């Protein structure tokens, strides 16, 4: 009887994962940071707190409801949410480690919001940047021209390829809007193949796939 009563209480306590909104096309999420299952608070950790369009980034977490499918929302609080269902969900202990794709939304501040069907949810801030390189493939010693958006205004931008600092032909600095363009980056001596080209202003980071030929 006690088990049945507990199950009934939990069912009544589970909030709706999403609710309708009078504004067409917009999704409202439940209040963030709600943990109904465990004694300890549920939590999530992002592999990176800022990143660029299209990248696969990692979010891990724990103390969620065991054995539940997850949904990862990428949300700016007012303009709706880009959702990505994660089929494998939580383990038997309520932990998880899943990737989500950064959507092609405008640059700015967002929230990564992870929720399960039981109603556990947690959020973490994420700053969306944009990075573009032409060409996206070059050999060691050759150059690529890089542009970016969503960085700190009037800040120097540094570049890395495969974790190695990449020199620029001139000092690369963002404008008052946090954008930069036509920064010529020389490919350093790194292994050939697919890798990541990273740009950072010291706070925000953008990284995209780059092929070293």
N, C-alpha and C positions, 0 to 999 in steps of 0.2 A: 504493500500500500504506500509506503514512504517513497519508494522509487517512482511509482506512478504519479504521486503528488508533485515530486520534484520535477519530473518531466513536463507536467502540465504548467508549472510555474515558469520554466524556461521557455516554453513555447509562447506563453503570453508576454514574456519579457523581450522576445526577439523583435527588434524594430524592422520596418521595411527597408530594404537595401537602397531603393530609389523611390522617389515620389514624383508625381506629376507636377508640372509647373505651368502657370498661366501663359508664360512666354513660350511660344512654339519652338520646339527643337532644343529646349534646354533641360538638363537633368539636375535635379536636386539630390544631394547625397545626405545620408543621416549625419547627426552631429559627430564630428571627428573624435578619435581617441576614446572609443567605447569598447570596453573589454568585459564581456559577460561570462566567459567560460572559466578561466583559471583564477586562482587566488592572486597570483602575481600579474602586474599589468602586461598586456600584450605590447609588442614593440616591432618597429621595422627599422632597417638600416640600409641606406642607399650606398652603392659603390662609388658614386660621384654625385655631388650636389649641383652640378651644372653640366650641360652637354648640348650637343648639336642635333639637328634634324636627322631622323632615320636611324640613329645609333641604337644598338641593343645594349641596354644598361641593366645592372643587376640590383635586385632588392631582396634582402633576406629578412626574416622575422621569426618571432617565437611567441609562445604563450597564447596562440590562437586556439580555436576549437579544433580538436584532432580530426583528421580525415575529412576535411571540408574543401570543396573547390574554392578557388579564389578569383577575384576580379581586381585588376589594377586600373585605376582611373588616373588620368592626367588632366588636372582641373585648375582653372584660374579663378574659381569662386563665383563668377557671374555669367560667363559665356558658355556654360555647359561643360561636358566632360567627354574626353576621348577614352573609351573603355577597351580593355583587352582582357578577355577571359583566360585564365590559366588553368588548364585541365588537371594537372597533377595535384595542385592544391597542397594542403598541409599534410604532414606526416602524422603518425600515430601519437606523437608527443606535441603536436600543434606547431611545429616549426616548418619553415619553408625557405627555399632559395630559388627564385625564378627571375627570368629576364623579361623586360618590357621594352617595346620600341618607342623611342621619343618621336612624337608626331610632328607633322610639318605645320605646326601652329605658329603664330607670330612670336617673335622673341619677347622675353619678359619673365615675370615671376609666376610660378605655378605651384601646385601641390600634387605630389604623388600620394594617392589614397588607395590603400589596400583593404578589402573587406571580404569576409567569408559569408556563407549562407546562414550561419548561426547568428550573425550580427556583430561579431568582433570586427573592429576596424581601427586602423591607425594611419596617420598621415605624416609626411615629411616635406619640407620645402625643396623646390627644384627650380633653378634658373635656366631658362631655355635660351641658348645662343645659336648662332648660325655661322658655318664655316664653308668656304668654297675654294677649291684649288684648280687652276688650269695651267698645265695638264694635271690629271690625277695620277700620272705615272711618269717617272723620270729616273735616270740612272744616277749613281753616285757622282757628285761633282756638277751635275746639271741643275737647272733651276725650275721652280714652279712659282706661279703668281697667285697669291692668297688674298682673299677678302673675307671680312667677317662682320657680324652684327651682334648686338646684345651685350657688349662688354662695358666696362667702366669708362666714363668719358675722360678724355685727355690722359690716357695711360699708355705706357709702353707695353707692347705685346711681344712675348717671346714664343719661339716655336721649337718643337721637338719632333723627331722622327725616330720611331722605335726606341724611345727613351733617351735619345742622344740629341744634345742641343744643336739646332740648325741655324747657321748664320744667315743674316739678311744683308742685302746690298746696301741698305740704309736703315736708319732707325725707324721702326714701325710703331706709329702712335695712333691711338683712336682719336676721332674728332669729338666735339662737345656732345654728340648724340651716342657715343659709344661704338661707332662704326669705323672700319678701316678698309682700305682697298689698295690693290696693286702693290702689295708687299712681296718683293722678290726673295724667295727662300731657296738656299742652296742645299741640295740633298747631301747629308754627311755620310761618312763611311759606315754604313750599316748593312746587315745581310739583305740580299735580294728577296723579293716576294712581297706578299701583302702585309701591311703594318698599319699603324695609326699615326696620322699627322695631328699634332696637338698644338693649340694656341692658348695662351693664358695671359691674363693681365695681373696675376697675383691673387685674384679672388675668383673670377669666373674663368671657366675652361670650356673649350670646344675641341672636339676631336672627330676626325673623319677617316675613312679608309683611304689608304694611299699605297700604290704599288711601286716598289723600288725595282727597277728593271736592270 
